[in-house]
Amino acid sequence: MKPVIRASICTGEEVAGFKDIRTGKIEEIMLIRSPEDLERFKEIYEITEEIAKEY
């Protein structure tokens, strides 16, 4: 599993979660409304690297 942000092209809504590398399925965990939300997600799951966005 790798951390990803799913972003909607239409609405701009962003959801952080984890993508199964084998199946490509994304498990959505947290709605990202601000940079603080993203930092909180990274802190909770101890993520230090940059998280890729998928559209």
C-alpha positions as CSV (number, residue, x, y, z in Angstrom):
1,M,0.0,0.0,0.0
2,K,1.2,3.5,-0.8
3,P,-0.2,6.8,0.3
4,V,-2.1,8.8,-2.4
5,I,-4.4,11.8,-2.7
6,R,-7.3,11.3,-5.0
7,A,-8.3,14.7,-6.5
8,S,-11.5,15.3,-8.5
9,I,-10.9,17.2,-11.7
10,C,-14.5,18.6,-11.6
11,T,-14.8,19.7,-8.0
12,G,-11.3,19.9,-6.8
13,E,-12.2,17.7,-3.8
14,E,-9.2,15.9,-2.4
15,V,-9.3,12.7,-0.4
16,A,-6.2,11.1,1.2
17,G,-5.9,7.3,1.4
18,F,-3.9,4.3,0.5
19,K,-3.6,2.6,-2.9
20,D,-3.1,-1.2,-3.2
21,I,-0.2,-1.4,-5.6
22,R,-1.3,-4.9,-6.9
23,T,-5.0,-4.1,-7.6
24,G,-4.9,-0.3,-8.0
25,K,-7.8,0.1,-5.6
26,I,-7.7,3.1,-3.3
27,E,-9.0,3.0,0.3
28,E,-10.2,6.5,1.1
29,I,-9.3,7.6,4.6
30,M,-9.7,11.3,5.1
31,L,-11.1,14.4,3.3
32,I,-8.5,17.0,2.8
33,R,-9.9,20.6,3.1
34,S,-6.7,22.5,4.0
35,P,-2.9,22.0,4.1
36,E,-3.4,21.4,7.9
37,D,-5.6,18.4,7.1
38,L,-2.9,17.0,4.9
39,E,-0.3,17.5,7.6
40,R,-2.5,15.8,10.1
41,F,-3.0,12.8,7.8
42,K,0.8,12.5,7.3
43,E,1.3,12.8,11.1
44,I,-1.3,10.1,12.0
45,Y,0.2,7.6,9.5
46,E,3.8,8.7,10.0
47,I,4.3,9.6,6.3
48,T,7.4,11.7,5.7
49,E,7.6,11.6,1.9
50,E,5.6,13.7,-0.6
51,I,2.2,12.1,-1.4
52,A,1.3,11.7,-5.1
53,K,-2.0,13.1,-6.5
54,E,-4.1,11.0,-8.7
55,Y,-6.9,12.4,-10.8
